[in-house]
Amino acid sequence: MKMKKVYNIGVEATLEVIGGKWKPVILCHLRTGSKRTGELKRLIPGISQKMLTSQLRELEKSSVIKRKVYREVPPKVEYSLTEYGDTLSFILNKLCLWGEAHVDYLRDQGEDVVLIERDKVEEEELEEAK
């Protein structure tokens, strides 16, 4: 007999699925389209292969991502958001926006902070304007 899950507040159920250091990062990268394991590893330089594999399996088990295996040699595997997983996009967008605002706040406080993705885009826009 399965034990009944009890959550005290909705955010507990959300964090059970997307909580932790890496899951939101993985999901944010998958919002832009399917990614192979190697692509995700390059996009998330701080994650170990073992942790990436573990997090992908957990997200797949929660039905927010799907794994597609192509019958090739060597095998090709791609991960993407499911339709259900895509419902997290609003939350993930808000988390990204809050994080960008937080980086601005830290900079305003005199901290030396880098936000690689946004800073790279700003540098490219400056180069194009020249």
N, CA, C and O atoms as a Tinker XYZ file with bonds, in Angstrom:
   520  protein
     1  N      0.843000   -1.184000    0.000000    73     2
     2  CA     0.000000    0.000000    0.000000    64     1     3
     3  C      0.887000    1.247000    0.000000    63     2     4     5
     4  O      1.830000    1.357000    0.784000    81     3
     5  N      0.564000    2.180000   -0.897000    73     3     6
     6  CA     1.319000    3.425000   -1.005000    64     5     7
     7  C      0.958000    4.364000    0.133000    63     6     8     9
     8  O     -0.203000    4.489000    0.522000    81     7
     9  N      2.005000    5.032000    0.664000    73     7    10
    10  CA     1.751000    6.025000    1.711000    64     9    11
    11  C      1.240000    7.315000    1.081000    63    10    12    13
    12  O      1.678000    7.718000    0.004000    81    11
    13  N      0.305000    7.950000    1.777000    73    11    14
    14  CA    -0.237000    9.216000    1.307000    64    13    15
    15  C      0.814000   10.310000    1.482000    63    14    16    17
    16  O      1.429000   10.422000    2.542000    81    15
    17  N      1.017000   11.120000    0.431000    73    15    18
    18  CA     1.922000   12.270000    0.527000    64    17    19
    19  C      1.133000   13.432000    1.099000    63    18    20    21
    20  O     -0.007000   13.686000    0.711000    81    19
    21  N      1.758000   14.127000    2.023000    73    19    22
    22  CA     1.112000   15.280000    2.630000    64    21    23
    23  C      2.036000   16.485000    2.474000    63    22    24    25
    24  O      3.207000   16.441000    2.851000    81    23
    25  N      1.493000   17.551000    1.917000    73    23    26
    26  CA     2.237000   18.802000    1.775000    64    25    27
    27  C      1.545000   19.849000    2.642000    63    26    28    29
    28  O      0.317000   19.933000    2.661000    81    27
    29  N      2.325000   20.637000    3.349000    73    27    30
    30  CA     1.760000   21.685000    4.190000    64    29    31
    31  C      1.413000   22.941000    3.398000    63    30    32    33
    32  O      0.537000   23.713000    3.787000    81    31
    33  N      2.109000   23.130000    2.289000    73    31    34
    34  CA     1.906000   24.306000    1.449000    64    33    35
    35  C      2.325000   23.919000    0.031000    63    34    36    37
    36  O      3.204000   23.076000   -0.145000    81    35
    37  N      1.704000   24.525000   -0.975000    73    35    38
    38  CA     1.936000   24.144000   -2.364000    64    37    39
    39  C      3.387000   24.192000   -2.803000    63    38    40    41
    40  O      3.823000   23.370000   -3.609000    81    39
    41  N      4.141000   25.157000   -2.272000    73    39    42
    42  CA     5.534000   25.293000   -2.693000    64    41    43
    43  C      6.352000   24.034000   -2.353000    63    42    44    45
    44  O      7.352000   23.752000   -3.012000    81    43
    45  N      5.937000   23.295000   -1.347000    73    43    46
    46  CA     6.626000   22.040000   -1.018000    64    45    47
    47  C      6.521000   21.050000   -2.179000    63    46    48    49
    48  O      7.495000   20.372000   -2.508000    81    47
    49  N      5.356000   20.966000   -2.791000    73    47    50
    50  CA     5.168000   20.057000   -3.927000    64    49    51
    51  C      5.997000   20.524000   -5.118000    63    50    52    53
    52  O      6.570000   19.708000   -5.839000    81    51
    53  N      6.058000   21.845000   -5.324000    73    51    54
    54  CA     6.866000   22.398000   -6.418000    64    53    55
    55  C      8.335000   22.075000   -6.205000    63    54    56    57
    56  O      9.015000   21.594000   -7.112000    81    55
    57  N      8.818000   22.342000   -5.001000    73    55    58
    58  CA    10.236000   22.119000   -4.711000    64    57    59
    59  C     10.616000   20.642000   -4.742000    63    58    60    61
    60  O     11.773000   20.302000   -4.993000    81    59
    61  N      9.650000   19.767000   -4.490000    73    59    62
    62  CA     9.935000   18.339000   -4.589000    64    61    63
    63  C     10.317000   17.981000   -6.033000    63    62    64    65
    64  O     11.132000   17.089000   -6.268000    81    63
    65  N      9.720000   18.684000   -6.980000    73    63    66
    66  CA     9.980000   18.412000   -8.395000    64    65    67
    67  C     11.176000   19.204000   -8.911000    63    66    68    69
    68  O     12.040000   18.637000   -9.580000    81    67
    69  N     11.246000   20.512000   -8.613000    73    67    70
    70  CA    12.279000   21.352000   -9.227000    64    69    71
    71  C     13.313000   21.871000   -8.230000    63    70    72    73
    72  O     14.162000   22.686000   -8.590000    81    71
    73  N     13.249000   21.411000   -6.991000    73    71    74
    74  CA    14.157000   21.920000   -5.969000    64    73    75
    75  C     15.589000   21.447000   -6.156000    63    74    76    77
    76  O     15.860000   20.450000   -6.825000    81    75
    77  N     16.482000   22.186000   -5.553000    73    75    78
    78  CA    17.898000   21.847000   -5.615000    64    77    79
    79  C     18.659000   22.845000   -6.464000    63    78    80    81
    80  O     18.084000   23.760000   -7.053000    81    79
    81  N     19.948000   22.650000   -6.510000    73    79    82
    82  CA    20.822000   23.576000   -7.208000    64    81    83
    83  C     20.725000   23.454000   -8.725000    63    82    84    85
    84  O     20.824000   24.457000   -9.433000    81    83
    85  N     20.535000   22.245000   -9.230000    73    83    86
    86  CA    20.686000   22.012000  -10.667000    64    85    87
    87  C     19.402000   21.886000  -11.461000    63    86    88    89
    88  O     19.388000   22.243000  -12.639000    81    87
    89  N     18.322000   21.396000  -10.872000    73    87    90
    90  CA    17.106000   21.155000  -11.654000    64    89    91
    91  C     16.558000   22.414000  -12.317000    63    90    92    93
    92  O     16.226000   22.371000  -13.502000    81    91
    93  N     16.449000   23.535000  -11.601000    73    91    94
    94  CA    15.946000   24.734000  -12.289000    64    93    95
    95  C     16.862000   25.179000  -13.433000    63    94    96    97
    96  O     16.386000   25.672000  -14.455000    81    95
    97  N     18.161000   25.007000  -13.261000    73    95    98
    98  CA    19.113000   25.392000  -14.308000    64    97    99
    99  C     18.913000   24.509000  -15.538000    63    98   100   101
   100  O     18.876000   25.007000  -16.663000    81    99
   101  N     18.786000   23.211000  -15.326000    73    99   102
   102  CA    18.543000   22.278000  -16.426000    64   101   103
   103  C     17.245000   22.648000  -17.145000    63   102   104   105
   104  O     17.205000   22.727000  -18.373000    81   103
   105  N     16.187000   22.874000  -16.367000    73   103   106
   106  CA    14.887000   23.198000  -16.957000    64   105   107
   107  C     14.933000   24.511000  -17.741000    63   106   108   109
   108  O     14.309000   24.623000  -18.797000    81   107
   109  N     15.659000   25.492000  -17.237000    73   107   110
   110  CA    15.770000   26.767000  -17.971000    64   109   111
   111  C     16.446000   26.554000  -19.317000    63   110   112   113
   112  O     16.043000   27.158000  -20.311000    81   111
   113  N     17.453000   25.716000  -19.363000    73   111   114
   114  CA    18.114000   25.438000  -20.636000    64   113   115
   115  C     17.205000   24.662000  -21.587000    63   114   116   117
   116  O     17.269000   24.859000  -22.801000    81   115
   117  N     16.377000   23.799000  -21.059000    73   115   118
   118  CA    15.484000   23.010000  -21.913000    64   117   119
   119  C     14.303000   23.830000  -22.431000    63   118   120   121
   120  O     13.627000   23.407000  -23.369000    81   119
   121  N     14.044000   24.992000  -21.837000    73   119   122
   122  CA    12.957000   25.849000  -22.330000    64   121   123
   123  C     13.221000   26.310000  -23.750000    63   122   124   125
   124  O     12.283000   26.594000  -24.495000    81   123
   125  N     14.498000   26.387000  -24.137000    73   123   126
   126  CA    14.836000   26.880000  -25.475000    64   125   127
   127  C     14.878000   25.764000  -26.515000    63   126   128   129
   128  O     15.159000   26.017000  -27.687000    81   127
   129  N     14.601000   24.536000  -26.095000    73   127   130
   130  CA    14.565000   23.424000  -27.038000    64   129   131
   131  C     15.310000   22.206000  -26.527000    63   130   132   133
   132  O     15.951000   22.241000  -25.476000    81   131
   133  N     15.214000   21.131000  -27.287000    73   131   134
   134  CA    15.855000   19.865000  -26.919000    64   133   135
   135  C     17.365000   20.035000  -26.808000    63   134   136   137
   136  O     17.982000   20.809000  -27.541000    81   135
   137  N     17.937000   19.293000  -25.874000    73   135   138
   138  CA    19.390000   19.320000  -25.678000    64   137   139
   139  C     19.894000   17.903000  -25.463000    63   138   140   141
   140  O     19.239000   17.069000  -24.839000    81   139
   141  N     21.080000   17.664000  -26.000000    73   139   142
   142  CA    21.757000   16.400000  -25.723000    64   141   143
   143  C     22.493000   16.534000  -24.398000    63   142   144   145
   144  O     22.721000   17.642000  -23.912000    81   143
   145  N     22.859000   15.402000  -23.822000    73   143   146
   146  CA    23.535000   15.409000  -22.529000    64   145   147
   147  C     24.813000   16.242000  -22.576000    63   146   148   149
   148  O     25.084000   17.018000  -21.659000    81   147
   149  N     25.593000   16.085000  -23.636000    73   147   150
   150  CA    26.840000   16.837000  -23.768000    64   149   151
   151  C     26.611000   18.337000  -23.843000    63   150   152   153
   152  O     27.389000   19.122000  -23.301000    81   151
   153  N     25.522000   18.735000  -24.528000    73   151   154
   154  CA    25.180000   20.163000  -24.613000    64   153   155
   155  C     24.877000   20.713000  -23.224000    63   154   156   157
   156  O     25.362000   21.781000  -22.848000    81   155
   157  N     24.067000   19.970000  -22.465000    73   155   158
   158  CA    23.727000   20.415000  -21.117000    64   157   159
   159  C     24.979000   20.513000  -20.247000    63   158   160   161
   160  O     25.128000   21.445000  -19.457000    81   159
   161  N     25.865000   19.548000  -20.400000    73   159   162
   162  CA    27.114000   19.558000  -19.614000    64   161   163
   163  C     27.924000   20.814000  -19.931000    63   162   164   165
   164  O     28.488000   21.427000  -19.024000    81   163
   165  N     27.989000   21.202000  -21.201000    73   163   166
   166  CA    28.725000   22.424000  -21.592000    64   165   167
   167  C     28.023000   23.687000  -21.087000    63   166   168   169
   168  O     28.680000   24.652000  -20.694000    81   167
   169  N     26.700000   23.676000  -21.098000    73   167   170
   170  CA    25.935000   24.840000  -20.653000    64   169   171
   171  C     25.968000   25.024000  -19.139000    63   170   172   173
   172  O     25.756000   26.124000  -18.629000    81   171
   173  N     26.237000   23.926000  -18.428000    73   171   174
   174  CA    26.261000   23.955000  -16.956000    64   173   175
   175  C     27.631000   23.445000  -16.495000    63   174   176   177
   176  O     27.738000   22.314000  -16.020000    81   175
   177  N     28.670000   24.260000  -16.628000    73   175   178
   178  CA    30.033000   23.782000  -16.383000    64   177   179
   179  C     30.297000   23.259000  -14.965000    63   178   180   181
   180  O     31.208000   22.452000  -14.779000    81   179
   181  N     29.536000   23.691000  -13.975000    73   179   182
   182  CA    29.806000   23.265000  -12.604000    64   181   183
   183  C     29.230000   21.913000  -12.217000    63   182   184   185
   184  O     29.502000   21.419000  -11.123000    81   183
   185  N     28.442000   21.307000  -13.090000    73   183   186
   186  CA    27.767000   20.050000  -12.737000    64   185   187
   187  C     28.605000   18.855000  -13.180000    63   186   188   189
   188  O     29.189000   18.860000  -14.263000    81   187
   189  N     28.657000   17.834000  -12.330000    73   187   190
   190  CA    29.365000   16.610000  -12.707000    64   189   191
   191  C     28.458000   15.761000  -13.597000    63   190   192   193
   192  O     27.237000   15.920000  -13.584000    81   191
   193  N     29.062000   14.866000  -14.362000    73   191   194
   194  CA    28.283000   13.990000  -15.239000    64   193   195
   195  C     27.319000   13.139000  -14.418000    63   194   196   197
   196  O     26.170000   12.936000  -14.812000    81   195
   197  N     27.790000   12.648000  -13.283000    73   195   198
   198  CA    26.955000   11.807000  -12.419000    64   197   199
   199  C     25.737000   12.586000  -11.907000    63   198   200   201
   200  O     24.621000   12.068000  -11.900000    81   199
   201  N     25.960000   13.827000  -11.481000    73   199   202
   202  CA    24.865000   14.651000  -10.967000    64   201   203
   203  C     23.894000   15.012000  -12.090000    63   202   204   205
   204  O     22.680000   14.988000  -11.887000    81   203
   205  N     24.413000   15.345000  -13.266000    73   203   206
   206  CA    23.550000   15.666000  -14.402000    64   205   207
   207  C     22.649000   14.484000  -14.732000    63   206   208   209
   208  O     21.441000   14.646000  -14.903000    81   207
   209  N     23.229000   13.315000  -14.818000    73   207   210
   210  CA    22.449000   12.107000  -15.119000    64   209   211
   211  C     21.387000   11.872000  -14.055000    63   210   212   213
   212  O     20.242000   11.557000  -14.377000    81   211
   213  N     21.757000   12.023000  -12.801000    73   211   214
   214  CA    20.820000   11.820000  -11.692000    64   213   215
   215  C     19.664000   12.816000  -11.755000    63   214   216   217
   216  O     18.504000   12.435000  -11.595000    81   215
   217  N     19.977000   14.083000  -11.988000    73   215   218
   218  CA    18.945000   15.118000  -12.040000    64   217   219
   219  C     18.018000   14.914000  -13.232000    63   218   220   221
   220  O     16.806000   15.098000  -13.121000    81   219
   221  N     18.593000   14.531000  -14.380000    73   219   222
   222  CA    17.763000   14.255000  -15.557000    64   221   223
   223  C     16.812000   13.099000  -15.284000    63   222   224   225
   224  O     15.644000   13.161000  -15.666000    81   223
   225  N     17.290000   12.052000  -14.635000    73   223   226
   226  CA    16.423000   10.907000  -14.308000    64   225   227
   227  C     15.276000   11.307000  -13.388000    63   226   228   229
   228  O     14.137000   10.876000  -13.572000    81   227
   229  N     15.596000   12.152000  -12.378000    73   227   230
   230  CA    14.558000   12.591000  -11.447000    64   229   231
   231  C     13.516000   13.462000  -12.154000    63   230   232   233
   232  O     12.319000   13.326000  -11.902000    81   231
   233  N     13.968000   14.351000  -13.033000    73   231   234
   234  CA    13.035000   15.200000  -13.770000    64   233   235
   235  C     12.177000   14.373000  -14.720000    63   234   236   237
   236  O     10.998000   14.666000  -14.920000    81   235
   237  N     12.777000   13.341000  -15.304000    73   235   238
   238  CA    12.022000   12.445000  -16.181000    64   237   239
   239  C     10.980000   11.671000  -15.370000    63   238   240   241
   240  O      9.843000   11.503000  -15.813000    81   239
   241  N     11.363000   11.211000  -14.207000    73   239   242
   242  CA    10.438000   10.474000  -13.333000    64   241   243
   243  C      9.257000   11.349000  -12.915000    63   242   244   245
   244  O      8.150000   10.850000  -12.714000    81   243
   245  N      9.497000   12.656000  -12.785000    73   243   246
   246  CA     8.442000   13.601000  -12.409000    64   245   247
   247  C      7.592000   14.026000  -13.612000    63   246   248   249
   248  O      6.658000   14.815000  -13.468000    81   247
   249  N      7.917000   13.502000  -14.790000    73   247   250
   250  CA     7.170000   13.766000  -16.030000    64   249   251
   251  C      7.292000   15.194000  -16.546000    63   250   252   253
   252  O      6.441000   15.639000  -17.316000    81   251
   253  N      8.338000   15.929000  -16.137000    73   251   254
   254  CA     8.502000   17.287000  -16.648000    64   253   255
   255  C      9.468000   17.340000  -17.830000    63   254   256   257
   256  O      9.475000   18.313000  -18.584000    81   255
   257  N     10.281000   16.299000  -17.992000    73   255   258
   258  CA    11.106000   16.195000  -19.190000    64   257   259
   259  C     10.923000   14.806000  -19.795000    63   258   260   261
   260  O     10.500000   13.861000  -19.129000    81   259
   261  N     11.256000   14.721000  -21.073000    73   259   262
   262  CA    11.224000   13.410000  -21.728000    64   261   263
   263  C     12.589000   13.146000  -22.351000    63   262   264   265
   264  O     13.321000   14.066000  -22.715000    81   263
   265  N     12.896000   11.895000  -22.458000    73   263   266
   266  CA    14.168000   11.427000  -23.004000    64   265   267
   267  C     13.858000   10.703000  -24.302000    63   266   268   269
   268  O     13.069000    9.758000  -24.328000    81   267
   269  N     14.486000   11.156000  -25.378000    73   267   270
   270  CA    14.273000   10.504000  -26.669000    64   269   271
   271  C     15.595000    9.890000  -27.109000    63   270   272   273
   272  O     16.613000   10.575000  -27.205000    81   271
   273  N     15.562000    8.586000  -27.375000    73   271   274
   274  CA    16.750000    7.863000  -27.809000    64   273   275
   275  C     16.621000    7.579000  -29.296000    63   274   276   277
   276  O     15.635000    6.996000  -29.747000    81   275
   277  N     17.631000    7.998000  -30.055000    73   275   278
   278  CA    17.667000    7.736000  -31.495000    64   277   279
   279  C     18.493000    6.477000  -31.722000    63   278   280   281
   280  O     19.546000    6.293000  -31.111000    81   279
   281  N     18.012000    5.629000  -32.592000    73   279   282
   282  CA    18.722000    4.372000  -32.886000    64   281   283
   283  C     19.848000    4.653000  -33.860000    63   282   284   285
   284  O     19.708000    4.465000  -35.068000    81   283
   285  N     20.970000    5.107000  -33.314000    73   283   286
   286  CA    22.164000    5.405000  -34.096000    64   285   287
   287  C     23.361000    4.805000  -33.383000    63   286   288   289
   288  O     23.272000    4.381000  -32.231000    81   287
   289  N     24.473000    4.776000  -34.083000    73   287   290
   290  CA    25.722000    4.346000  -33.465000    64   289   291
   291  C     26.708000    5.490000  -33.626000    63   290   292   293
   292  O     27.043000    5.839000  -34.758000    81   291
   293  N     27.185000    6.085000  -32.548000    73   291   294
   294  CA    26.792000    5.842000  -31.153000    64   293   295
   295  C     25.372000    6.370000  -30.903000    63   294   296   297
   296  O     24.877000    7.223000  -31.641000    81   295
   297  N     24.730000    5.851000  -29.855000    73   295   298
   298  CA    23.356000    6.269000  -29.571000    64   297   299
   299  C     23.269000    7.770000  -29.306000    63   298   300   301
   300  O     24.137000    8.354000  -28.657000    81   299
   301  N     22.219000    8.371000  -29.814000    73   299   302
   302  CA    21.969000    9.798000  -29.602000    64   301   303
   303  C     20.768000    9.909000  -28.673000    63   302   304   305
   304  O     19.730000    9.290000  -28.909000    81   303
   305  N     20.917000   10.704000  -27.614000    73   303   306
   306  CA    19.845000   10.902000  -26.639000    64   305   307
   307  C     19.587000   12.400000  -26.504000    63   306   308   309
   308  O     20.522000   13.183000  -26.338000    81   307
   309  N     18.335000   12.790000  -26.575000    73   307   310
   310  CA    17.949000   14.189000  -26.394000    64   309   311
   311  C     16.925000   14.300000  -25.275000    63   310   312   313
   312  O     16.090000   13.417000  -25.077000    81   311
   313  N     17.013000   15.404000  -24.553000    73   311   314
   314  CA    16.057000   15.702000  -23.491000    64   313   315
   315  C     15.288000   16.960000  -23.875000    63   314   316   317
   316  O     15.849000   17.892000  -24.452000    81   315
   317  N     14.008000   16.976000  -23.550000    73   315   318
   318  CA    13.185000   18.147000  -23.809000    64   317   319
   319  C     12.087000   18.209000  -22.757000    63   318   320   321
   320  O     11.816000   17.234000  -22.056000    81   319
   321  N     11.468000   19.371000  -22.665000    73   319   322
   322  CA    10.340000   19.523000  -21.749000    64   321   323
   323  C      9.134000   18.778000  -22.299000    63   322   324   325
   324  O      8.909000   18.746000  -23.509000    81   323
   325  N      8.378000   18.192000  -21.422000    73   323   326
   326  CA     7.083000   17.627000  -21.811000    64   325   327
   327  C      6.083000   18.779000  -21.840000    63   326   328   329
   328  O      6.396000   19.895000  -21.423000    81   327
   329  N      4.901000   18.507000  -22.325000    73   327   330
   330  CA     3.849000   19.529000  -22.291000    64   329   331
   331  C      3.601000   19.947000  -20.836000    63   330   332   333
   332  O      3.415000   21.127000  -20.541000    81   331
   333  N      3.602000   18.970000  -19.947000    73   331   334
   334  CA     3.422000   19.234000  -18.515000    64   333   335
   335  C      4.592000   20.063000  -17.987000    63   334   336   337
   336  O      4.388000   21.009000  -17.226000    81   335
   337  N      5.799000   19.718000  -18.380000    73   335   338
   338  CA     6.983000   20.457000  -17.942000    64   337   339
   339  C      6.982000   21.886000  -18.443000    63   338   340   341
   340  O      7.491000   22.786000  -17.776000    81   339
   341  N      6.408000   22.097000  -19.622000    73   339   342
   342  CA     6.337000   23.441000  -20.183000    64   341   343
   343  C      5.486000   24.369000  -19.315000    63   342   344   345
   344  O      5.626000   25.590000  -19.388000    81   343
   345  N      4.606000   23.795000  -18.494000    73   343   346
   346  CA     3.791000   24.629000  -17.603000    64   345   347
   347  C      4.658000   25.295000  -16.528000    63   346   348   349
   348  O      4.195000   26.210000  -15.846000    81   347
   349  N      5.892000   24.853000  -16.372000    73   347   350
   350  CA     6.823000   25.482000  -15.426000    64   349   351
   351  C      7.499000   26.724000  -16.011000    63   350   352   353
   352  O      8.154000   27.466000  -15.279000    81   351
   353  N      7.353000   26.958000  -17.301000    73   351   354
   354  CA     8.054000   28.069000  -17.957000    64   353   355
   355  C      7.778000   29.415000  -17.303000    63   354   356   357
   356  O      8.695000   30.221000  -17.149000    81   355
   357  N      6.546000   29.670000  -16.921000    73   355   358
   358  CA     6.206000   30.943000  -16.283000    64   357   359
   359  C      7.010000   31.125000  -14.991000    63   358   360   361
   360  O      7.593000   32.182000  -14.749000    81   359
   361  N      7.028000   30.090000  -14.181000    73   359   362
   362  CA     7.761000   30.142000  -12.908000    64   361   363
   363  C      9.256000   30.317000  -13.173000    63   362   364   365
   364  O      9.913000   31.130000  -12.523000    81   363
   365  N      9.786000   29.562000  -14.119000    73   363   366
   366  CA    11.217000   29.633000  -14.428000    64   365   367
   367  C     11.592000   31.010000  -14.961000    63   366   368   369
   368  O     12.644000   31.542000  -14.607000    81   367
   369  N     10.741000   31.598000  -15.811000    73   367   370
   370  CA    10.992000   32.956000  -16.310000    64   369   371
   371  C     11.053000   33.942000  -15.159000    63   370   372   373
   372  O     11.930000   34.804000  -15.112000    81   371
   373  N     10.122000   33.810000  -14.237000    73   371   374
   374  CA    10.100000   34.711000  -13.076000    64   373   375
   375  C     11.357000   34.529000  -12.225000    63   374   376   377
   376  O     11.922000   35.512000  -11.745000    81   375
   377  N     11.796000   33.297000  -12.035000    73   375   378
   378  CA    13.027000   33.053000  -11.271000    64   377   379
   379  C     14.233000   33.687000  -11.957000    63   378   380   381
   380  O     15.094000   34.270000  -11.298000    81   379
   381  N     14.292000   33.570000  -13.283000    73   379   382
   382  CA    15.398000   34.177000  -14.037000    64   381   383
   383  C     15.378000   35.692000  -13.910000    63   382   384   385
   384  O     16.418000   36.307000  -13.673000    81   383
   385  N     14.214000   36.296000  -14.064000    73   383   386
   386  CA    14.099000   37.746000  -13.946000    64   385   387
   387  C     14.475000   38.222000  -12.550000    63   386   388   389
   388  O     15.169000   39.227000  -12.398000    81   387
   389  N     14.021000   37.506000  -11.540000    73   387   390
   390  CA    14.365000   37.883000  -10.167000    64   389   391
   391  C     15.875000   37.771000   -9.963000    63   390   392   393
   392  O     16.486000   38.634000   -9.333000    81   391
   393  N     16.468000   36.713000  -10.492000    73   391   394
   394  CA    17.913000   36.532000  -10.361000    64   393   395
   395  C     18.691000   37.650000  -11.031000    63   394   396   397
   396  O     19.691000   38.121000  -10.489000    81   395
   397  N     18.241000   38.086000  -12.215000    73   395   398
   398  CA    18.898000   39.194000  -12.907000    64   397   399
   399  C     18.783000   40.480000  -12.089000    63   398   400   401
   400  O     19.749000   41.235000  -11.975000    81   399
   401  N     17.605000   40.726000  -11.523000    73   399   402
   402  CA    17.415000   41.905000  -10.684000    64   401   403
   403  C     18.290000   41.812000   -9.426000    63   402   404   405
   404  O     18.826000   42.816000   -8.958000    81   403
   405  N     18.422000   40.615000   -8.898000    73   403   406
   406  CA    19.256000   40.415000   -7.711000    64   405   407
   407  C     20.729000   40.700000   -8.025000    63   406   408   409
   408  O     21.432000   41.296000   -7.209000    81   407
   409  N     21.190000   40.281000   -9.190000    73   407   410
   410  CA    22.564000   40.580000   -9.605000    64   409   411
   411  C     22.754000   42.096000   -9.697000    63   410   412   413
   412  O     23.773000   42.625000   -9.252000    81   411
   413  N     21.773000   42.793000  -10.273000    73   411   414
   414  CA    21.846000   44.256000  -10.343000    64   413   415
   415  C     21.906000   44.860000   -8.938000    63   414   416   417
   416  O     22.680000   45.784000   -8.686000    81   415
   417  N     21.094000   44.336000   -8.035000    73   415   418
   418  CA    21.091000   44.804000   -6.648000    64   417   419
   419  C     22.470000   44.613000   -6.013000    63   418   420   421
   420  O     22.997000   45.521000   -5.371000    81   419
   421  N     23.045000   43.425000   -6.198000    73   419   422
   422  CA    24.370000   43.148000   -5.634000    64   421   423
   423  C     25.419000   44.092000   -6.202000    63   422   424   425
   424  O     26.285000   44.578000   -5.475000    81   423
   425  N     25.339000   44.351000   -7.512000    73   423   426
   426  CA    26.274000   45.298000   -8.137000    64   425   427
   427  C     26.098000   46.692000   -7.547000    63   426   428   429
   428  O     27.076000   47.393000   -7.285000    81   427
   429  N     24.850000   47.086000   -7.340000    73   427   430
   430  CA    24.573000   48.396000   -6.737000    64   429   431
   431  C     25.128000   48.487000   -5.317000    63   430   432   433
   432  O     25.438000   49.575000   -4.831000    81   431
   433  N     25.248000   47.341000   -4.662000    73   431   434
   434  CA    25.803000   47.290000   -3.312000    64   433   435
   435  C     27.327000   47.249000   -3.328000    63   434   436   437
   436  O     27.968000   47.184000   -2.279000    81   435
   437  N     27.903000   47.287000   -4.539000    73   435   438
   438  CA    29.351000   47.315000   -4.666000    64   437   439
   439  C     30.011000   45.954000   -4.814000    63   438   440   441
   440  O     31.238000   45.852000   -4.813000    81   439
   441  N     29.195000   44.899000   -4.941000    73   439   442
   442  CA    29.774000   43.566000   -5.094000    64   441   443
   443  C     30.200000   43.343000   -6.541000    63   442   444   445
   444  O     29.557000   43.822000   -7.476000    81   443
   445  N     31.283000   42.617000   -6.704000    73   443   446
   446  CA    31.793000   42.281000   -8.029000    64   445   447
   447  C     31.129000   40.977000   -8.455000    63   446   448   449
   448  O     31.569000   39.893000   -8.071000    81   447
   449  N     30.061000   41.090000   -9.257000    73   447   450
   450  CA    29.246000   39.942000   -9.642000    64   449   451
   451  C     29.165000   39.879000  -11.161000    63   450   452   453
   452  O     29.039000   40.905000  -11.829000    81   451
   453  N     29.239000   38.670000  -11.697000    73   451   454
   454  CA    29.126000   38.465000  -13.132000    64   453   455
   455  C     27.927000   37.567000  -13.398000    63   454   456   457
   456  O     27.738000   36.546000  -12.737000    81   455
   457  N     27.126000   37.964000  -14.369000    73   455   458
   458  CA    26.029000   37.124000  -14.854000    64   457   459
   459  C     26.367000   36.804000  -16.298000    63   458   460   461
   460  O     26.061000   37.587000  -17.197000    81   459
   461  N     26.989000   35.671000  -16.526000    73   459   462
   462  CA    27.614000   35.342000  -17.800000    64   461   463
   463  C     26.670000   35.507000  -18.979000    63   462   464   465
   464  O     27.007000   36.195000  -19.942000    81   463
   465  N     25.507000   34.898000  -18.925000    73   463   466
   466  CA    24.612000   34.916000  -20.084000    64   465   467
   467  C     24.189000   36.333000  -20.446000    63   466   468   469
   468  O     24.264000   36.710000  -21.615000    81   467
   469  N     23.750000   37.120000  -19.486000    73   467   470
   470  CA    23.286000   38.480000  -19.774000    64   469   471
   471  C     24.457000   39.378000  -20.160000    63   470   472   473
   472  O     24.339000   40.180000  -21.086000    81   471
   473  N     25.585000   39.253000  -19.463000    73   471   474
   474  CA    26.745000   40.083000  -19.773000    64   473   475
   475  C     27.255000   39.796000  -21.184000    63   474   476   477
   476  O     27.695000   40.708000  -21.884000    81   475
   477  N     27.197000   38.513000  -21.606000    73   475   478
   478  CA    27.631000   38.133000  -22.947000    64   477   479
   479  C     26.731000   38.776000  -24.002000    63   478   480   481
   480  O     27.224000   39.276000  -25.013000    81   479
   481  N     25.434000   38.767000  -23.778000    73   479   482
   482  CA    24.479000   39.367000  -24.709000    64   481   483
   483  C     24.722000   40.871000  -24.799000    63   482   484   485
   484  O     24.705000   41.441000  -25.890000    81   483
   485  N     24.949000   41.513000  -23.654000    73   483   486
   486  CA    25.200000   42.957000  -23.653000    64   485   487
   487  C     26.488000   43.293000  -24.408000    63   486   488   489
   488  O     26.541000   44.282000  -25.139000    81   487
   489  N     27.531000   42.467000  -24.230000    73   487   490
   490  CA    28.788000   42.682000  -24.953000    64   489   491
   491  C     28.578000   42.552000  -26.462000    63   490   492   493
   492  O     29.103000   43.352000  -27.237000    81   491
   493  N     27.808000   41.542000  -26.875000    73   491   494
   494  CA    27.523000   41.342000  -28.303000    64   493   495
   495  C     26.750000   42.525000  -28.870000    63   494   496   497
   496  O     27.016000   42.955000  -29.992000    81   495
   497  N     25.787000   43.060000  -28.103000    73   495   498
   498  CA    25.015000   44.203000  -28.571000    64   497   499
   499  C     25.899000   45.435000  -28.718000    63   498   500   501
   500  O     25.734000   46.208000  -29.662000    81   499
   501  N     26.843000   45.623000  -27.784000    73   499   502
   502  CA    27.791000   46.747000  -27.881000    64   501   503
   503  C     28.675000   46.622000  -29.114000    63   502   504   505
   504  O     28.946000   47.612000  -29.793000    81   503
   505  N     29.124000   45.402000  -29.402000    73   503   506
   506  CA    29.977000   45.160000  -30.580000    64   505   507
   507  C     29.200000   45.470000  -31.858000    63   506   508   509
   508  O     29.743000   46.076000  -32.782000    81   507
   509  N     27.938000   45.058000  -31.915000    73   507   510
   510  CA    27.124000   45.288000  -33.105000    64   509   511
   511  C     26.862000   46.782000  -33.317000    63   510   512   513
   512  O     26.758000   47.247000  -34.453000    81   511
   513  N     26.757000   47.527000  -32.213000    73   511   514
   514  CA    26.477000   48.960000  -32.295000    64   513   515
   515  C     27.677000   49.752000  -32.815000    63   514   516   517
   516  O     27.513000   50.872000  -33.297000    81   515
   517  N     28.873000   49.186000  -32.723000    73   515   518
   518  CA    30.098000   49.895000  -33.163000    64   517   519
   519  C     30.193000   50.004000  -34.654000    63   518   520
   520  O     31.157000   50.568000  -35.172000    81   519
